[in-house]
Amino acid sequence: NQISLQEIFLRMLKDEKYPPKEIEIFGSWDNFQNPYPMRFQSENNSLCQLWSFAMRLDCNKYYYYFKIADKIITDPFRSIVFFNNKQIHYFDLFEELSKENSEINKKPLNLNNLEIKIYSADELFDKHIIGHTMTVIGQKIYILGGKDKDSFTNNILVAEFNPFRVSLIETIEDEGPEDFGFHKAIAYGEKLIVYGGHNNNKVSEGYHAYSTVNHRWTTYKIEHSIKREFFSAVYKQGTSRIYLFGGILCDLESENETFYNDIHVLHLDTMRFHQLNAESPPSGRYGHTSLIINWTMFIFGGCCLENNNFVTSNDFYYLNLFNHSELRWNKIESKGIQPPQRFNHVMVNHGTQIIIFGGSS
């Protein structure tokens, strides 16, 4: 009933005077009596500082806060609660372990008793959308953007079940992203993180966050943003990192197409990209899929360029992301019948299974 807990504290360096020389953490594990110094680590990124703290704890509920120069500091990307008239952080270690173990120990899907149900609502009757996203946050499903016949949209459809109902959220005035599709949407706590995409006019490199609690959009400016299409993006649970891989970009003047095989990490704490160096990368591609299980990132398929010819792929690669300073892609030589070549498919994991569906050759 004990586990080593590592708390990561990553903050933006606003100027040369800001970087703290010391960060302390106080916790309810000893009734906030003793300050524990956090250990400084470097991620080879001059724009960030990484601090960690490790302690063996029983599986209970805990409150904690950080102190920098005798001032209590809260991290806006963590859950904040009021405790003894202070805004501090909270976590339930038993609940976190239960989530982790339930994912790892999930039984294989029972495919013998599948039942298909069709749901309909007035808001869906006249929709024929492609290039949209569908993201689960809490008990609701958020369907964002996409191309409806000849036009793009930036509206959000929110679907709920038991009972089933759909509501439409229309973006007002300058709030939120432009009309667009073929973007990426990721659940980050109660926020819907949206990046990339395109419409008939341009390829987007904008980054937006929609709060499902306050129902408001926030638009962020990212220095050295990534501009390309049909890349993959995955969020590593329990961190503030989104990993982007691959994609394609067409130069409108020369009509030259660039296929990418690089990997970047977007630190949500600092809103900055950091390109990672990984050995033996796969060939440049777009329309592939990627996901993360624990600290391992998997990619499958996609459309590549070989000898000036477009080819679809069915190769499988993995990359361990735990240590950014030692990254190496590995090709999986799997047993059994390999899925046929494809791109623009979907891929999810269920426990330790990876499930692939659809796509085009």
C-alpha positions in Angstrom: 0.0 0.0 0.0 2.9 2.3 -0.6 4.4 3.8 -3.7 7.1 6.3 -4.7 5.5 9.5 -5.7 7.3 12.0 -7.9 5.8 15.5 -8.1 7.0 17.5 -11.1 7.0 21.3 -11.0 7.7 23.0 -14.4 7.6 26.8 -14.6 8.2 29.3 -17.3 11.3 31.6 -17.0 10.0 35.1 -17.6 13.3 36.8 -17.1 16.7 36.3 -15.7 15.6 37.5 -12.2 12.8 35.0 -11.9 14.4 31.5 -11.9 14.2 30.4 -8.2 17.3 29.1 -6.5 15.1 26.9 -4.3 11.6 25.5 -4.2 10.1 23.9 -1.2 7.0 21.6 -0.9 4.8 21.3 2.2 2.3 18.5 2.6 -0.5 17.2 4.8 1.6 13.9 5.1 3.2 15.6 8.2 0.6 18.3 8.8 2.6 20.9 6.8 5.2 20.9 9.5 8.4 20.5 7.5 9.6 22.0 4.3 11.0 19.5 1.8 13.5 20.9 -0.8 12.8 19.9 -4.3 15.5 18.6 -6.6 16.5 20.6 -9.6 16.8 18.8 -12.9 17.7 20.0 -16.4 15.9 19.0 -19.5 18.4 20.7 -21.8 15.9 23.5 -22.3 17.0 27.0 -21.2 13.4 28.1 -21.2 12.2 25.7 -18.5 13.2 24.5 -15.1 12.2 21.0 -13.9 12.0 20.3 -10.2 11.1 17.0 -8.6 10.3 15.6 -5.2 10.1 11.9 -4.2 8.6 10.4 -1.1 7.1 7.1 -0.1 3.4 7.6 0.9 0.5 5.5 2.1 -2.5 5.4 -0.3 -4.5 8.3 1.2 -5.7 11.7 0.3 -3.1 14.6 0.5 -2.9 18.4 0.3 0.2 20.2 -0.6 1.6 23.5 -1.8 4.9 25.0 -3.0 6.9 27.9 -1.6 9.3 30.1 -3.4 11.1 32.8 -1.4 8.7 32.3 1.5 5.7 32.8 -0.8 3.0 30.2 -1.4 2.9 29.4 -5.1 0.2 27.4 -6.9 0.5 25.8 -10.3 -2.4 26.8 -12.6 -2.2 23.5 -14.4 -2.9 21.4 -11.3 -6.2 21.0 -9.4 -6.6 23.8 -6.8 -8.8 23.5 -3.7 -9.4 25.7 -0.6 -7.9 24.2 2.6 -7.6 26.1 5.8 -8.5 29.3 3.9 -5.6 28.7 1.5 -5.6 27.8 -2.2 -3.5 24.7 -2.4 -3.3 21.4 -4.4 -4.8 18.1 -3.7 -4.5 14.5 -4.9 -6.0 11.1 -3.9 -3.1 8.6 -4.3 -5.4 5.6 -4.1 -7.6 7.0 -6.8 -4.6 7.7 -9.0 -3.2 4.2 -8.5 -6.7 2.7 -9.2 -6.9 4.6 -12.5 -3.4 3.4 -13.5 -4.0 -0.2 -12.5 -7.4 -0.4 -14.2 -5.9 0.6 -17.5 -3.1 -1.9 -17.3 -5.3 -4.7 -16.0 -8.2 -4.3 -18.4 -9.4 -7.6 -19.8 -9.5 -8.0 -23.5 -12.7 -6.8 -25.2 -15.6 -9.2 -25.4 -16.6 -9.1 -29.0 -19.3 -11.8 -28.9 -22.2 -9.7 -27.6 -21.8 -6.4 -29.4 -24.9 -4.3 -29.9 -25.1 -1.2 -32.2 -27.4 1.7 -31.4 -28.2 4.6 -33.6 -28.7 8.0 -31.9 -30.2 11.1 -33.6 -31.0 14.7 -32.7 -32.2 17.7 -34.6 -28.8 19.3 -34.4 -27.3 16.4 -36.3 -29.9 15.9 -39.1 -28.4 18.3 -41.6 -24.7 17.6 -40.8 -22.4 15.8 -43.1 -19.1 16.6 -41.5 -15.6 15.3 -42.2 -12.3 16.5 -40.7 -13.9 17.0 -37.3 -12.7 15.7 -33.9 -14.6 13.9 -31.1 -13.2 14.1 -27.6 -14.5 12.6 -24.3 -14.3 14.9 -21.3 -16.1 13.7 -18.2 -19.4 12.3 -19.2 -19.8 14.3 -22.3 -18.5 14.0 -25.9 -17.3 17.2 -27.7 -17.5 17.2 -31.5 -15.6 20.2 -32.9 -15.2 21.8 -36.3 -14.9 20.1 -39.6 -16.0 20.5 -43.1 -19.8 20.4 -43.8 -20.3 20.0 -47.6 -18.5 23.1 -49.0 -17.8 25.1 -45.9 -15.9 24.7 -42.6 -17.2 25.4 -39.1 -15.9 26.1 -35.7 -19.0 25.1 -33.8 -19.1 22.6 -31.0 -21.7 19.8 -30.6 -21.9 18.4 -27.1 -23.5 15.0 -26.8 -24.7 13.4 -23.5 -26.1 9.9 -23.0 -28.5 8.4 -20.5 -30.6 10.2 -21.6 -29.3 11.1 -25.0 -29.3 14.7 -26.0 -27.2 17.1 -28.2 -26.6 20.8 -27.7 -24.9 23.2 -30.1 -22.3 25.7 -29.0 -21.8 28.5 -31.5 -18.6 30.4 -31.4 -19.3 34.1 -31.0 -17.4 37.0 -32.6 -13.6 36.6 -32.2 -13.7 33.9 -29.6 -12.1 30.6 -30.4 -10.4 29.3 -33.6 -11.5 30.2 -37.1 -13.7 27.9 -39.1 -11.4 24.9 -39.8 -11.1 21.1 -39.9 -8.6 18.3 -39.9 -7.2 19.6 -36.6 -6.2 17.8 -33.4 -8.2 17.9 -30.2 -7.0 16.5 -26.8 -8.6 16.4 -23.4 -6.5 18.1 -20.8 -8.3 18.0 -17.5 -11.5 20.0 -18.0 -10.1 21.7 -21.1 -10.3 20.9 -24.8 -6.9 21.6 -26.3 -7.0 22.3 -30.1 -4.1 22.6 -32.4 -3.5 22.8 -36.2 -5.9 22.1 -39.0 -6.7 23.9 -42.1 -9.5 25.4 -44.2 -9.8 26.6 -47.8 -7.6 29.6 -47.1 -4.6 28.5 -45.0 -3.0 25.9 -42.8 -3.5 26.8 -39.1 -0.7 26.9 -36.6 -3.0 28.3 -33.9 -3.3 26.9 -30.4 -6.6 27.2 -28.5 -8.1 25.9 -25.3 -11.8 25.6 -24.5 -12.9 25.4 -20.9 -15.8 23.0 -20.5 -16.5 24.6 -17.0 -16.4 28.3 -17.9 -17.5 27.7 -21.6 -14.9 30.1 -22.9 -12.1 29.9 -25.5 -8.6 31.1 -24.8 -6.2 31.7 -27.7 -2.4 31.3 -27.0 0.6 32.5 -28.9 3.3 29.9 -29.3 6.8 30.9 -30.2 8.1 28.8 -33.1 4.9 27.0 -33.7 4.7 23.9 -35.9 3.0 24.5 -39.3 2.0 21.3 -41.2 -1.0 19.1 -41.9 -2.1 15.5 -41.0 0.4 15.0 -38.2 -0.3 13.0 -35.1 -0.6 14.4 -31.6 -0.9 12.5 -28.3 -1.1 13.7 -24.7 0.9 12.0 -22.0 -1.4 11.5 -19.1 -0.2 12.9 -15.8 2.2 15.4 -17.4 1.9 18.8 -19.3 3.3 17.4 -22.5 1.8 16.9 -26.0 3.9 15.0 -28.5 3.7 15.7 -32.2 5.1 13.5 -35.0 5.3 13.7 -38.7 2.9 15.4 -41.1 3.1 17.1 -44.5 3.3 20.7 -45.8 2.8 21.8 -49.3 4.4 25.0 -50.5 1.7 26.9 -52.4 4.2 28.7 -54.7 6.4 25.8 -55.7 3.9 23.0 -55.0 6.7 21.1 -53.3 5.5 18.7 -50.6 7.6 18.1 -47.5 7.1 14.9 -45.6 8.2 15.1 -41.9 9.5 12.4 -39.6 10.5 14.7 -36.7 9.1 14.7 -33.2 8.3 17.7 -31.1 7.0 18.1 -27.5 4.7 21.0 -26.6 5.1 22.0 -22.9 1.6 23.2 -21.9 3.1 24.9 -18.8 5.3 27.2 -20.9 3.5 27.1 -24.3 6.7 26.3 -26.1 7.7 23.6 -28.5 10.9 21.7 -28.1 12.2 19.4 -30.9 13.5 16.1 -29.7 16.4 14.2 -31.2 15.6 10.5 -31.8 17.8 8.0 -33.6 16.6 5.7 -36.4 13.3 7.6 -37.1 10.7 6.1 -39.5 10.3 7.6 -43.0 8.5 10.9 -43.2 4.7 10.4 -43.4 1.2 11.8 -42.9 -2.2 10.4 -42.1 -0.6 7.9 -39.6 -1.8 7.3 -36.1 0.0 7.5 -32.8 -0.8 6.7 -29.1 1.0 6.4 -25.8 0.9 3.5 -23.4 2.7 4.3 -20.1 5.8 6.1 -21.5 5.9 4.3 -24.9 4.7 6.0 -28.0 3.5 3.9 -30.9 2.9 4.9 -34.5 1.3 2.9 -37.3 0.9 3.3 -41.0 0.5 6.5 -43.0 1.3 7.8 -46.4 5.0 8.1 -47.4 7.0 9.3 -50.3 9.4 6.7 -51.8 11.3 7.3 -55.1 9.0 10.2 -55.9 5.9 7.9 -55.5 3.2 8.0 -52.9 3.0 4.7 -51.0 1.0 3.7 -48.0 2.6 1.9 -45.1 1.7 -0.7 -42.5 4.9 -0.5 -40.5 4.8 -0.3 -36.7 7.3 1.7 -34.6 7.7 2.5 -30.9 9.7 5.1 -29.0 10.3 5.2 -25.2 9.8 8.9 -24.1 10.8 8.6 -20.4 14.3 10.0 -21.0 14.4 12.8 -23.6 18.2 12.6 -23.8 18.3 9.0 -25.0 15.6 8.5 -27.6 15.6 5.8 -30.3 12.9 4.6 -32.6 12.4 0.8 -32.9 10.6 -1.1 -35.6 8.2 -3.8 -34.3 8.5 -7.1 -36.1 5.1 -8.5 -35.0 3.7 -12.0 -35.3 0.5 -13.0 -37.1 -1.0 -11.3 -40.1 0.0 -7.7 -40.4 -2.9 -5.2 -41.1 -2.9 -4.0 -44.8 -1.3 -0.7 -45.7 -3.4 2.3 -44.9 -3.6 6.0 -43.9 -6.3 8.2 -42.3 -7.3 5.4 -40.1 -8.0 5.5 -36.3 -6.1 3.7 -33.5 -6.8 3.4 -29.8 -5.6 1.3 -26.9 -7.7 -0.8 -24.6 -5.5 -2.0 -21.7 -2.5 -3.6 -23.4 -4.3 -4.0 -26.7 -3.9 -1.7 -29.7 -7.0 -1.6 -31.9 -6.9 -0.2 -35.5 -9.9 0.5 -37.7 -10.6 1.9 -41.1 -8.5 4.1 -43.3 -7.7 4.3 -47.0 -5.0 2.7 -49.2 
